[in-house]
Amino acid sequence: MTSLPLVKASDDWMSFELNKQEILKEILKSGKDPVYFINSYARIAHPLEGLIPFKLYPFQEELLRDFNDHRFNVILKARQLGISTTTAAYVAWMMMFHRNKNILVIATKFQTAGNLVKKVKHIIKNLPPWMQIANITIDNRASFVLSNGSEIKASSTSGDAGRSEALSLLVIDEAAHVEGLDELWTGLYPTLSTGGRCIALSTPNGVGNWFHQTYVDSEIDQNDFYPTTLKWDVHPDRGLEWFEKETKNMSRRQVAQELECNFNMSGETLIHPDDLNWLETMVKEPMYRTGFDRNFWIWEKAIEGNNYLLSADVARGDGKDSSTLQVLKLETMEVIAEYQGKPTPDVFADMLNSIGKEYNNGMIVVENNSVGFAVLTKLRELGYNNIYFSIKSTHEYVEQIQGEHMSNAIAGFSTTSKTRPLIIAKMEEFIRNKLITLYSSRTLNEFKTFIWNNGRPEAMRSYNDDLTIALAIGCWVRDTAFEAGKMEQQYREAFVNSMFVASTKINNQIKGQEGFENNKNADLENERRNAIQTANQFGWLYKG
């Protein structure tokens, strides 16, 4: 018998006298159970201590069993839990004890994927010699092949990654951060059709991306993925003291992303995550779902005496974008009705006309893009008399009766590269200062996928922002046109009040003298006549 090393994660390296039968028993036991194999024989590189046994924590052992029990796994994880290393150890076990396994690793960067492949190689090379039942025959920087036919390689996230080969296992590291993964998955999924498996792991990166959607759908059994959430506190060595120390210099968004596994608070959304959480508390079902397509949601009917603003974003009706409408009650800044659908511009104009009249002939502001002009033209043909007009280039509001006769005025609101940031900033300001009340789950869902992309606020790929833009326009008009009009009205009233006509008669009689009369009542009558004369003379200054 020869002296051969046997390693267990729970103990220091120890030497045992093993005969061939015992070696065979260890190989068979390791081949059946990846947890036993890793705990007993896997060694990893520690940045300070060098090569050390890989001691699995209970949550890591549970994860390995999930890899074995479920074909598709999606893992929402916190940072620094060793999940990538655990996955690499599982891959090493699969390659060592199974023939002809074809494994592909993709990540945010080619180098990141290559690092996981490097970990797999390192674990295999540092097994006891007698446990290396398959040797590395082809060894490249980001790929290698074993003598049993199993191979692994790292790949970039290009559109043709892995398309031409059948995969036994696909590993997607930091899946939430891989751009264009929706399209990539469309090409990769068929390569798994012969029984291949998938492990997708990541910290959260906002909502709306492939990883978020896959994870959410897995929780309600809408796909074949098995979900696992691993927050910072699954690690047995981490308590509140560790958390407080670790988060001392981190922003709320970073804490949500790196440690708390919070989708909503982790992304670079335009609306701050705290504000999104606040908005979510207001969401409720509409009182009515009406309209020809039942997409007009109503939370409150029109109330006599209230003022309303109807803000619309128009689409053609045959594409992925929708025509949308937000109905705001100006007294409280509540969005009390909302529409999202795909009617033709002609039908949409009829809808706006009908809804506008229902809501006390409220002002209608329509984004005047190409199809928006068609809607505005139809509204004017229908005789709607409260349409938003503004001066070209300055966007200064003018009343419809004036705008229709001004060559430099235009109906509707022009969303341009200059005005778009302004209206979005105004909407964010209203939300941040909690000046708006929003009940709609549809609009809130758009907010969750409305992000900063290279400094420009826009909807994530494959998502829409039609309701968001309609609301942003409404907030802008509410804070400019109506406030400006209110100030102008106050100015004119002050101007008129400052005018008077002096027509008081002087009484030079002495009390007791013949012809003397008390002029107190006469003075009051003069004041009344003054007021009537002033109103008749300057009444044209007032708005009707």
C-alpha positions as CSV (number, residue, x, y, z in Angstrom):
1,M,0.0,0.0,0.0
2,T,1.1,3.6,-0.7
3,S,0.6,6.7,1.5
4,L,-1.8,9.0,-0.3
5,P,-3.3,12.3,0.8
6,L,-7.0,12.5,1.6
7,V,-8.5,16.0,2.2
8,K,-11.7,16.9,4.0
9,A,-13.0,20.5,4.3
10,S,-13.8,20.0,7.9
11,D,-10.2,18.9,8.8
12,D,-6.7,19.9,8.0
13,W,-4.9,18.0,5.3
14,M,-4.2,14.5,6.6
15,S,-2.6,11.4,5.3
16,F,-4.3,8.0,5.1
17,E,-3.1,4.6,4.0
18,L,-5.4,3.7,1.1
19,N,-5.5,0.6,-0.9
20,K,-6.9,0.3,-4.4
21,Q,-10.3,-0.7,-3.1
22,E,-10.5,2.3,-0.8
23,I,-9.4,4.6,-3.6
24,L,-12.1,3.2,-5.9
25,K,-14.7,3.6,-3.1
26,E,-13.7,7.3,-2.7
27,I,-13.9,7.9,-6.4
28,L,-17.3,6.3,-6.6
29,K,-18.6,8.3,-3.6
30,S,-17.2,11.5,-5.0
31,G,-18.8,10.9,-8.4
32,K,-22.2,10.4,-6.9
33,D,-22.2,13.5,-4.6
34,P,-20.7,16.8,-5.6
35,V,-21.0,18.1,-2.0
36,Y,-18.8,15.2,-0.7
37,F,-16.3,15.6,-3.6
38,I,-15.9,19.4,-3.0
39,N,-15.8,19.2,0.8
40,S,-13.2,16.4,0.7
41,Y,-10.9,17.1,-2.3
42,A,-11.4,20.6,-3.8
43,R,-8.8,23.3,-3.0
44,I,-9.0,26.9,-3.9
45,A,-6.7,29.9,-3.9
46,H,-7.0,32.3,-1.0
47,P,-5.6,35.8,-1.5
48,L,-3.7,35.7,1.8
49,E,-3.4,32.0,2.8
50,G,-2.7,30.5,-0.6
51,L,-4.0,27.0,-1.5
52,I,-6.7,26.0,1.1
53,P,-9.4,23.3,1.3
54,F,-12.8,24.5,0.0
55,K,-15.0,24.3,3.1
56,L,-18.6,24.6,2.0
57,Y,-21.2,26.5,4.1
58,P,-24.7,25.0,4.5
59,F,-26.2,27.4,2.0
60,Q,-23.5,26.5,-0.5
61,E,-24.2,22.8,0.0
62,E,-27.9,23.4,-0.5
63,L,-27.2,25.3,-3.7
64,L,-25.1,22.3,-5.1
65,R,-28.0,20.0,-4.4
66,D,-30.3,22.4,-6.4
67,F,-27.8,22.2,-9.3
68,N,-28.2,18.5,-9.3
69,D,-32.0,18.4,-8.7
70,H,-33.1,21.1,-11.2
71,R,-32.2,21.5,-14.8
72,F,-32.5,25.3,-14.8
73,N,-31.4,27.4,-11.8
74,V,-31.6,31.2,-11.3
75,I,-29.7,32.6,-8.3
76,L,-30.3,36.1,-7.0
77,K,-27.3,36.6,-4.7
78,A,-25.5,39.1,-2.6
79,R,-21.8,39.9,-3.1
80,Q,-18.9,37.9,-1.5
81,L,-20.8,34.7,-0.8
82,G,-18.5,32.5,-2.9
83,I,-21.3,31.5,-5.3
84,S,-19.1,31.8,-8.4
85,T,-16.5,29.6,-6.8
86,T,-19.2,27.1,-5.7
87,T,-20.4,27.0,-9.3
88,A,-16.8,26.5,-10.6
89,A,-16.4,23.6,-8.2
90,Y,-19.6,22.0,-9.4
91,V,-18.5,22.4,-13.0
92,A,-15.1,20.7,-12.1
93,W,-17.1,17.8,-10.6
94,M,-19.3,17.5,-13.7
95,M,-16.3,17.5,-16.1
96,M,-14.3,15.1,-14.0
97,F,-17.0,12.4,-13.5
98,H,-19.0,12.7,-16.7
99,R,-17.9,12.0,-20.3
100,N,-18.3,14.4,-23.2
101,K,-19.8,17.3,-21.3
102,N,-19.8,20.6,-23.2
103,I,-19.9,23.6,-20.9
104,L,-20.1,27.3,-21.9
105,V,-19.5,30.2,-19.6
106,I,-20.6,33.7,-20.5
107,A,-20.5,36.9,-18.4
108,T,-20.5,40.7,-18.6
109,K,-17.0,40.6,-20.0
110,F,-14.9,37.9,-21.6
111,Q,-12.3,38.2,-18.9
112,T,-15.0,37.6,-16.2
113,A,-16.1,34.4,-17.9
114,G,-12.4,33.4,-18.4
115,N,-11.8,33.8,-14.6
116,L,-14.5,31.3,-13.8
117,V,-13.0,28.8,-16.3
118,K,-9.6,29.5,-14.6
119,K,-11.1,28.5,-11.2
120,V,-12.4,25.3,-12.7
121,K,-9.0,24.4,-14.1
122,H,-7.3,25.3,-10.8
123,I,-9.6,22.9,-8.8
124,I,-9.0,20.0,-11.2
125,K,-5.2,20.5,-11.3
126,N,-5.0,20.5,-7.5
127,L,-6.9,17.3,-6.9
128,P,-5.0,14.4,-5.5
129,P,-3.2,12.6,-8.4
130,W,-5.3,9.4,-7.9
131,M,-8.5,11.5,-8.0
132,Q,-7.6,12.9,-11.4
133,I,-9.3,10.2,-13.4
134,A,-9.3,12.5,-16.5
135,N,-6.4,14.7,-17.5
136,I,-6.2,18.0,-19.3
137,T,-5.2,17.3,-22.9
138,I,-5.8,20.8,-24.4
139,D,-5.1,23.8,-22.2
140,N,-5.8,27.3,-23.4
141,R,-6.2,30.5,-21.5
142,A,-10.0,30.6,-21.6
143,S,-10.8,26.9,-22.4
144,F,-9.5,23.4,-21.8
145,V,-10.4,19.8,-22.7
146,L,-10.2,16.7,-20.6
147,S,-9.2,13.2,-21.8
148,N,-12.8,12.0,-21.2
149,G,-14.1,14.3,-23.8
150,S,-15.5,17.0,-21.5
151,E,-14.6,20.6,-22.3
152,I,-15.3,24.1,-21.1
153,K,-14.8,27.5,-22.7
154,A,-15.5,31.1,-21.9
155,S,-17.3,33.2,-24.5
156,S,-18.1,36.8,-25.2
157,T,-21.7,38.0,-25.2
158,S,-21.8,38.4,-29.0
159,G,-25.0,37.4,-30.8
160,D,-23.5,34.0,-32.1
161,A,-22.2,32.8,-28.7
162,G,-22.7,29.1,-28.4
163,R,-25.2,28.9,-31.3
164,S,-23.5,26.2,-33.3
165,E,-23.0,23.6,-30.5
166,A,-25.2,21.5,-28.2
167,L,-24.4,22.4,-24.6
168,S,-24.5,20.2,-21.5
169,L,-24.3,23.2,-19.2
170,L,-24.6,27.0,-19.7
171,V,-23.3,29.2,-16.9
172,I,-24.3,32.9,-17.1
173,D,-22.3,34.8,-14.5
174,E,-23.6,38.3,-13.4
175,A,-26.6,37.7,-15.7
176,A,-28.4,41.0,-14.7
177,H,-25.4,43.0,-16.0
178,V,-25.1,41.2,-19.4
179,E,-26.4,43.6,-22.1
180,G,-28.7,42.2,-24.7
181,L,-29.2,38.9,-22.8
182,D,-32.8,38.7,-24.0
183,E,-31.6,38.2,-27.6
184,L,-28.7,36.1,-26.6
185,W,-31.0,33.7,-24.7
186,T,-33.2,33.3,-27.8
187,G,-30.1,31.9,-29.6
188,L,-28.7,29.9,-26.7
189,Y,-31.9,28.1,-25.5
190,P,-32.1,25.8,-28.5
191,T,-28.6,24.6,-27.7
192,L,-29.9,23.2,-24.4
193,S,-32.8,21.3,-26.0
194,T,-31.1,17.9,-25.8
195,G,-31.1,18.0,-22.0
196,G,-28.7,20.7,-21.3
197,R,-28.7,22.7,-18.1
198,C,-28.4,26.4,-17.2
199,I,-27.1,28.2,-14.1
200,A,-27.8,32.0,-14.1
201,L,-26.4,33.8,-11.2
202,S,-26.2,37.5,-10.4
203,T,-26.6,40.4,-8.1
204,P,-29.7,42.5,-9.0
205,N,-29.4,45.3,-11.5
206,G,-32.8,47.0,-11.5
207,V,-36.0,45.6,-13.1
208,G,-37.0,44.8,-16.7
209,N,-33.8,42.9,-17.8
210,W,-33.7,39.2,-18.7
211,F,-32.4,38.2,-15.2
212,H,-35.1,40.1,-13.4
213,Q,-37.9,38.8,-15.6
214,T,-36.6,35.2,-15.5
215,Y,-36.4,35.3,-11.7
216,V,-39.8,36.9,-11.2
217,D,-41.4,34.4,-13.6
218,S,-39.7,31.5,-11.9
219,E,-41.3,32.5,-8.5
220,I,-44.8,32.0,-10.0
221,D,-43.9,28.9,-12.0
222,Q,-44.1,30.7,-15.4
223,N,-40.8,29.1,-16.6
224,D,-38.6,26.1,-15.9
225,F,-36.1,27.9,-13.7
226,Y,-35.8,27.1,-10.0
227,P,-35.2,30.3,-8.0
228,T,-32.8,30.8,-5.1
229,T,-32.3,34.0,-3.1
230,L,-29.1,34.4,-1.1
231,K,-29.0,37.6,0.9
232,W,-26.0,38.8,2.9
233,D,-27.2,37.2,6.1
234,V,-27.2,33.6,4.8
235,H,-23.5,33.6,5.6
236,P,-23.1,32.3,9.2
237,D,-20.2,34.6,10.0
238,R,-22.1,37.8,9.2
239,G,-24.3,39.7,11.7
240,L,-25.5,43.2,12.2
241,E,-22.1,44.4,13.2
242,W,-20.6,43.2,10.0
243,F,-23.4,44.7,8.0
244,E,-23.1,48.1,9.6
245,K,-19.4,48.2,9.1
246,E,-19.7,47.0,5.5
247,T,-22.4,49.5,4.5
248,K,-20.9,52.6,6.3
249,N,-19.6,54.1,3.0
250,M,-22.2,52.6,0.6
251,S,-25.1,54.4,-0.9
252,R,-28.7,53.1,-0.4
253,R,-28.7,51.9,-4.0
254,Q,-25.3,50.0,-3.5
255,V,-26.6,48.3,-0.4
256,A,-29.7,47.2,-2.2
257,Q,-27.7,45.8,-5.1
258,E,-24.7,44.3,-3.3
259,L,-26.2,42.9,-0.2
260,E,-30.0,43.0,0.0
261,C,-31.0,41.4,-3.3
262,N,-33.6,44.2,-3.9
263,F,-34.5,44.5,-7.6
264,N,-36.4,47.8,-7.3
265,M,-33.7,49.7,-5.5
266,S,-30.7,48.4,-7.4
267,G,-31.1,49.8,-10.8
268,E,-30.1,53.2,-12.2
269,T,-33.8,54.3,-12.5
270,L,-34.7,57.9,-13.1
271,I,-37.1,57.8,-10.2
272,H,-35.2,57.2,-7.0
273,P,-35.9,53.7,-5.5
274,D,-37.3,55.3,-2.3
275,D,-39.8,57.2,-4.3
276,L,-40.7,54.1,-6.2
277,N,-41.4,52.4,-3.0
278,W,-43.5,55.3,-1.9
279,L,-45.5,55.3,-5.2
280,E,-46.1,51.5,-4.8
281,T,-48.0,52.1,-1.5
282,M,-50.6,54.1,-3.5
283,V,-51.3,51.6,-6.3
284,K,-54.9,50.4,-6.3
285,E,-57.3,48.8,-8.7
286,P,-59.4,51.3,-10.8
287,M,-63.1,51.7,-10.1
288,Y,-63.9,51.2,-13.8
289,R,-62.2,49.7,-16.8
290,T,-64.1,51.0,-19.7
291,G,-63.7,52.1,-23.4
292,F,-63.9,50.0,-26.5
293,D,-60.9,47.9,-25.4
294,R,-61.5,48.3,-21.6
295,N,-58.1,50.1,-21.3
296,F,-59.5,53.3,-20.0
297,W,-59.0,53.0,-16.2
298,I,-61.0,55.4,-14.0
299,W,-60.3,55.9,-10.3
300,E,-62.5,59.0,-9.9
301,K,-65.4,60.4,-11.9
302,A,-65.5,64.1,-12.8
303,I,-66.6,66.4,-10.0
304,E,-68.4,69.6,-10.9
305,G,-66.2,72.6,-10.1
306,N,-62.9,70.8,-10.4
307,N,-60.3,71.6,-13.0
308,Y,-58.7,68.8,-15.1
309,L,-55.8,68.4,-17.5
310,L,-55.7,65.7,-20.1
311,S,-52.2,64.9,-21.3
312,A,-51.8,62.6,-24.3
313,D,-49.0,60.8,-26.1
314,V,-50.0,59.6,-29.6
315,A,-48.8,56.5,-31.4
316,R,-49.9,55.2,-34.9
317,G,-51.8,52.2,-33.4
318,D,-50.0,49.5,-35.4
319,G,-46.6,49.3,-33.7
320,K,-45.2,48.4,-30.3
321,D,-45.9,51.9,-28.9
322,S,-49.3,52.8,-27.4
323,S,-51.3,55.9,-27.4
324,T,-51.7,57.1,-23.8
325,L,-53.7,59.6,-21.8
326,Q,-53.2,60.8,-18.2
327,V,-56.1,62.7,-16.6
328,L,-54.9,65.0,-13.8
329,K,-57.1,66.7,-11.2
330,L,-55.3,70.1,-10.9
331,E,-56.5,70.9,-7.4
332,T,-54.7,67.9,-5.9
333,M,-52.4,66.7,-8.7
334,E,-54.0,63.2,-8.7
335,V,-54.0,61.1,-11.7
336,I,-57.6,60.0,-11.6
337,A,-57.9,58.3,-15.0
338,E,-55.6,56.8,-17.5
339,Y,-55.7,55.2,-20.9
340,Q,-53.2,52.9,-22.7
341,G,-54.0,51.2,-26.0
342,K,-53.6,51.1,-29.7
343,P,-56.5,52.9,-31.4
344,T,-56.0,54.7,-34.7
345,P,-55.4,58.4,-34.4
346,D,-58.9,59.1,-35.6
347,V,-60.5,56.9,-32.9
348,F,-58.1,58.3,-30.3
349,A,-59.2,61.9,-31.2
350,D,-62.9,60.9,-30.7
351,M,-61.9,59.4,-27.3
352,L,-60.1,62.6,-26.2
353,N,-63.0,64.7,-27.2
354,S,-65.5,62.6,-25.3
355,I,-63.3,62.2,-22.2
356,G,-62.4,65.9,-22.2
357,K,-66.1,66.9,-22.2
358,E,-66.8,64.5,-19.5
359,Y,-64.1,66.0,-17.3
360,N,-65.5,69.5,-17.3
361,N,-64.0,70.5,-20.7
362,G,-60.5,70.2,-19.2
363,M,-57.5,71.4,-21.2
364,I,-56.2,68.8,-23.6
365,V,-52.5,68.8,-24.4
366,V,-51.3,66.4,-27.1
367,E,-47.7,65.7,-28.1
368,N,-47.7,67.1,-31.7
369,N,-45.5,64.5,-33.4
370,S,-46.5,63.3,-36.9
371,V,-49.6,61.4,-35.8
372,G,-50.2,63.9,-33.0
373,F,-51.1,66.5,-35.6
374,A,-53.8,64.3,-37.0
375,V,-55.3,63.9,-33.6
376,L,-55.2,67.7,-33.0
377,T,-56.7,68.5,-36.3
378,K,-59.6,66.1,-35.6
379,L,-60.1,67.6,-32.2
380,R,-60.4,71.1,-33.7
381,E,-62.8,69.7,-36.4
382,L,-64.9,68.3,-33.5
383,G,-65.1,71.8,-32.0
384,Y,-63.2,71.1,-28.8
385,N,-62.4,74.6,-27.4
386,N,-59.7,74.0,-24.8
387,I,-56.6,72.7,-26.6
388,Y,-53.1,73.6,-25.5
389,F,-51.3,76.1,-27.8
390,S,-47.8,77.5,-27.4
391,I,-45.4,79.9,-29.1
392,K,-43.0,78.1,-31.4
393,S,-39.4,77.7,-30.0
394,T,-40.3,79.5,-26.8
395,H,-43.0,77.1,-25.7
396,E,-44.8,80.0,-24.0
397,Y,-48.5,79.1,-23.4
398,V,-51.2,81.0,-25.2
399,E,-55.0,80.4,-25.1
400,Q,-56.5,78.6,-28.0
401,I,-58.6,81.6,-29.1
402,Q,-55.3,83.5,-29.6
403,G,-53.2,80.7,-30.8
404,E,-55.5,79.8,-33.7
405,H,-54.9,83.3,-35.2
406,M,-51.2,83.6,-34.5
407,S,-48.7,82.6,-37.2
408,N,-46.0,81.7,-34.6
409,A,-48.3,79.6,-32.4
410,I,-48.7,75.8,-32.6
411,A,-51.3,73.4,-31.2
412,G,-50.1,70.7,-28.9
413,F,-46.7,70.2,-27.1
414,S,-43.5,69.7,-29.0
415,T,-41.2,67.0,-27.4
416,T,-37.7,67.8,-28.7
417,S,-34.1,67.1,-27.5
418,K,-34.4,70.4,-25.7
419,T,-37.8,70.0,-24.0
420,R,-37.6,66.3,-23.2
421,P,-35.1,66.7,-20.4
422,L,-37.2,69.6,-19.0
423,I,-40.5,67.7,-18.8
424,I,-38.9,64.6,-17.4
425,A,-37.1,66.7,-14.7
426,K,-40.3,68.4,-13.9
427,M,-42.1,65.0,-13.4
428,E,-39.2,63.7,-11.2
429,E,-39.5,66.9,-9.1
430,F,-43.2,66.4,-8.6
431,I,-42.6,62.8,-7.5
432,R,-39.5,63.6,-5.4
433,N,-41.4,66.3,-3.5
434,K,-44.5,64.0,-3.1
435,L,-46.7,66.5,-4.9
436,I,-48.4,63.9,-7.1
437,T,-50.8,61.0,-6.4
438,L,-50.6,58.0,-8.7
439,Y,-52.7,54.9,-8.5
440,S,-51.7,53.1,-11.7
441,S,-49.7,49.9,-11.7
442,R,-49.1,50.4,-15.4
443,T,-47.4,53.7,-15.0
444,L,-45.4,52.5,-12.0
445,N,-44.1,49.5,-14.0
446,E,-42.9,51.9,-16.6
447,F,-41.1,53.9,-14.0
448,K,-39.2,50.8,-12.9
449,T,-37.8,50.4,-16.4
450,F,-37.2,54.1,-17.1
451,I,-33.5,54.4,-16.6
452,W,-30.4,56.5,-17.2
453,N,-28.6,55.2,-20.3
454,N,-25.4,57.1,-21.1
455,G,-26.8,60.2,-19.4
456,R,-30.1,60.0,-21.2
457,P,-33.3,59.0,-19.5
458,E,-35.2,56.4,-21.5
459,A,-37.0,53.1,-21.3
460,M,-34.9,50.0,-21.2
461,R,-34.7,48.0,-24.4
462,S,-37.9,46.2,-25.2
463,Y,-39.9,48.4,-22.8
464,N,-42.1,51.4,-23.4
465,D,-42.3,54.9,-21.8
466,D,-45.6,56.2,-23.3
467,L,-47.4,56.6,-20.0
468,T,-44.3,58.2,-18.5
469,I,-44.0,60.8,-21.3
470,A,-47.7,61.6,-21.2
471,L,-47.4,62.3,-17.4
472,A,-44.2,64.3,-17.8
473,I,-45.9,66.6,-20.4
474,G,-48.8,67.0,-18.0
475,C,-46.5,67.9,-15.1
476,W,-44.7,70.5,-17.3
477,V,-47.9,72.1,-18.5
478,R,-49.4,72.1,-15.0
479,D,-46.3,74.0,-13.7
480,T,-45.9,76.4,-16.6
481,A,-49.1,77.2,-18.5
482,F,-51.4,77.1,-15.5
483,E,-49.1,78.8,-13.1
484,A,-48.2,81.5,-15.7
485,G,-51.9,82.0,-16.4
486,K,-52.6,82.3,-12.7
487,M,-49.9,84.9,-12.2
488,E,-51.1,86.9,-15.3
489,Q,-54.7,86.9,-13.9
490,Q,-53.5,88.1,-10.6
491,Y,-51.4,90.8,-12.2
492,R,-54.4,92.1,-14.3
493,E,-56.6,92.1,-11.3
494,A,-54.1,94.1,-9.3
495,F,-53.7,96.5,-12.3
496,V,-57.4,97.1,-12.5
497,N,-57.8,97.5,-8.8
498,S,-55.2,100.3,-8.9
499,M,-57.3,102.4,-11.2
500,F,-60.1,104.8,-9.9
501,V,-62.0,107.8,-11.1
502,A,-62.1,110.8,-8.7
503,S,-65.7,112.1,-8.8
504,T,-66.3,113.0,-5.2
505,K,-68.1,116.3,-4.7
506,I,-66.6,118.7,-2.2
507,N,-69.1,120.0,0.4
508,N,-68.1,123.5,1.5
509,Q,-71.2,124.0,3.6
510,I,-70.9,124.6,7.3
511,K,-73.0,122.5,9.6
512,G,-76.1,124.4,10.6
513,Q,-75.8,126.6,7.5
514,E,-78.8,126.7,5.1
515,G,-78.3,124.3,2.4
516,F,-76.0,122.0,4.4
517,E,-76.6,118.3,4.1
518,N,-74.8,115.2,5.5
519,N,-72.8,113.7,2.6
520,K,-72.0,110.4,4.2
521,N,-74.5,108.5,2.1
522,A,-73.5,110.6,-1.0
523,D,-69.9,109.5,-0.6
524,L,-70.9,105.8,-0.5
525,E,-73.0,106.3,-3.6
526,N,-70.0,107.9,-5.4
527,E,-67.8,105.0,-4.6
528,R,-70.4,102.6,-6.0
529,R,-70.6,104.6,-9.2
530,N,-66.8,104.7,-9.4
531,A,-66.6,100.9,-9.3
532,I,-69.3,100.4,-12.0
533,Q,-67.6,103.0,-14.3
534,T,-64.1,101.3,-13.8
535,A,-65.5,97.9,-14.6
536,N,-67.2,99.1,-17.7
537,Q,-64.1,100.9,-18.9
538,F,-61.5,98.3,-18.2
539,G,-63.4,95.0,-18.1
540,W,-61.8,93.8,-21.3
541,L,-58.6,93.2,-19.3
542,Y,-60.2,90.3,-17.4
543,K,-60.1,86.7,-18.8
544,G,-63.5,85.4,-19.4
